[in-house]
């Protein structure tokens, strides 16, 4: 989004085209994942028990910010993630700002590194279900891979690895737009890292995503060089920088 995105134009405004991946949450909530949406354009959000993210149009206008404020209510917090959010409008408070990297994985049928082989023996990948949400939430709270809510699991397949009954690693699918599926919540307990569990789970998810003809993508913090290196080794490439803002609406 250009720096003057909120300026009013006396004549025609011309902005560079925005690709759906640049604004994935908006395109998901107004497309494939609309059943999980609240609100109507120009502001939508996931139902709060599904995800914390809200979506704004490709071209953010003052009217879109006003609609988002009406949607979430006064002095309420929401998160916006996209290629560029631009400056927040008057009256909104930024509580969180993160620069990340959006990475896109191999295309179906294209070249791909050999599958990850965990160093641990006897590793079984299981599909996680509603009964696992408490354990998933505990793992997310411990490892902090990003937001995970009580019904996030409904957005796509989530996989895990247990050791002695304890959930030690997980990863899943979250945002979906035409042709692309996001891999999210990739995390491993600190005492089980270095065994290749996260890479294994991502590989299996990529297989499933490819099975329906989609291309996987994911987002990770720009400072998380370990994760970026891991995803590069799995065949992902950095596509662009993304911005994540936590915002509180005007009272």
DAVEN-V166392 format. One line per field, one symbol per residue. burial: I if it has 24 or more other ideal C-beta (glycine too) atoms within 12 Angstrom, else O. A space follows every 50 residues. Layout:
burial=???
This chain:
burial=IOOOIIOOOOOOOOOOOIOIIIIIIIIIIIIIIOOIIIIOIIIIIIIIOI IIIIIIIIIIIIOIIOIIIOIIOOOIIIIIIIIIIIOIIOOIOOOOOIOI IIIIIIOOOOOOOOOIOIOIOOIOIIIIOOOIIOIIIOIIOOIOIIIIIO OIIIIIIIIIIIIOOOIIIIIIIIIIIOIIIIIIIIIIIOOIOOIIIIII IIIIIIIIIIOOOIIIIIIIIOOIOOIOOIIOOIIIOOIIOIIIIIIOIO O
